[in-house]
Amino acid sequence: MPILLHIEASPRGARSASTALAAPFAAAFAGSGWTVDHLPLWRDPLPEFDGAMLDAKYKRLAGQPFDPEQARAWAEVAALVDRLRRADRVLLSTPMWNFGIPYKLKHWIDLITQPGLSFSFDPATGYAPLLAPRPVTIILASAGDYREGPSWGRPDLASDYLRAALAFIGLTDAEIVSAGPTIGDPQAMTTARLAAMARLSAIAAEG
């Protein structure tokens, strides 16, 4: 049975525009026989990237063995990467915060971007991703409308970062569905929401 991994990066639950748009998308795949693996980043605690886990990363880079505490910490990171690796496609729903992404989502990206697990490095050839490409749908909700560029002079730093961070580990097939504005003129909000819903429905229909 194929797996859709839904990474939910908003703390607002059903009140969140990104989460609300993600719900029917995930339901469409569940109705087609997919398993939906839901990872709510604000509800499911992520391990801190410090102490033994950070030491394990540098041991890995140096090709040195782990001590028992480092091995335990590294296993937590490996489990997160394996969860992503098992997914046949990924749904990431997130708001834009201060032109970028919520810190919980950055935390998850920092945890899964690890040498020997999701990327490799060779002094002769440089970096290489270790995860296979798969469809990635990113729902990015924002107070402003960034579909045509900056919103009232405010930049969208989230889209380029997410594309680059995911491509670095191999997830190159990412489409961002913008959902904004989420505040302000009611007609503009409705138009943006309907456009996002239409695109998400089309993606789900494509399978």
Secondary structure, DSSP 8 states (H G I E B T S, - for coil): --EEEEEE--SSGGGSHHHHHHHHHHHHHHHTT-EEEEEETTTS----SSHHHHHHHHHHHHT----HHHHHHHHHHHHHHHHHHH-SEEEEEEE-BTTB--HHHHHHHHHH--BTTTEEEETTTEEEE-S----EEEEEE-SS--TTS-BTTB---HHHHHHHHHHHTT---EEEEEE---SS-HHHHHHHHHHHHHHHHHHHHH-
